[in-house]
Amino acid sequence: LLDRLFRKIGLSGKALIPFIIGTGCSVPGIMSSRIMEDIYDRKVTAVITPFIPCSAKLPIIALFTGYFFRDNYALIATSFYFISIILIIISSLIIKKVFNKNYTSSYISELPEFKLPSFRYLFKDVLDKMKEFVIKAGTIIFLSSVLIWFLLSFSTNFEYGVNIQNSILAFLGRKISWFFYPIVGRNSWEISVSAIQGLIAKEQVVSSMEIISGLSGEFRNTFEIFADGSPFSFLNNSSSYAFVIFNLFSAPCIAAIATMKKELGNFKYTFLAIIFQIFLAWIVSVLFLYIIKIFI
């Protein structure tokens, strides 16, 4: 039903399936791009599927909309999903114009004879998929968490148990804080570190902010990470909206990146996809920041 419409922006109608699955988790969403026979359709879908806000991004949406947009939180939360649709359209058009100007493909969908499924085969297939997901995602997330713990616990002189302001992670965060300055309006290593932790798992953006706030002062609940004295108290409606946009639409978590690499076939295409996702999210978040400042 949607193939004719999707073809106008360089996608297959079957891309709808990865998009729907991606609302739960980007990893199986990217993996489901295998249903497409054409290699171009498969690669493009694998790259843009992470633009769909997955369940791991919901804590970010809930935190910021619940605090900064209490009167219109439902409308603001919904707006992020409409932005994701716009970004998917823009991304697919860019990829089509740059890499496949004359690309055409026909939609083929074979309708098999309907039969009752073999529950033995179904159980075995689902179990294999679950094992594959747990092994790949679990090991990457675990190793990355160990690395973050190390960077937070040691100083640049490798002294253990230092103040978080003197940790290796704070040092690295200050080095890249300029990148987030146009988004939030301040050189904040705390913001930089929180956003970077989203590469491990998107929900860790919120947990990272809680940890940093807890070590910087006495805060009793999640919303108080924006209270006076917190490293995040400088955020306002416009900068928080832009920050959420960046976290939702920049490069996905490491597990999704690993899955994307498998679907794209090599590291080069994966690296280019990550750069494309990051800078598109950066540009859109900066644009929205100044648009909100002008009109609101």
Summary of the structure (lengths in Angstrom):
residues: 296
radius of gyration: 20.7
end to end distance: 39.3
largest distance: 66.9
contacts: 891
relative contact order: 0.12
helix: 72%
strand: 1%
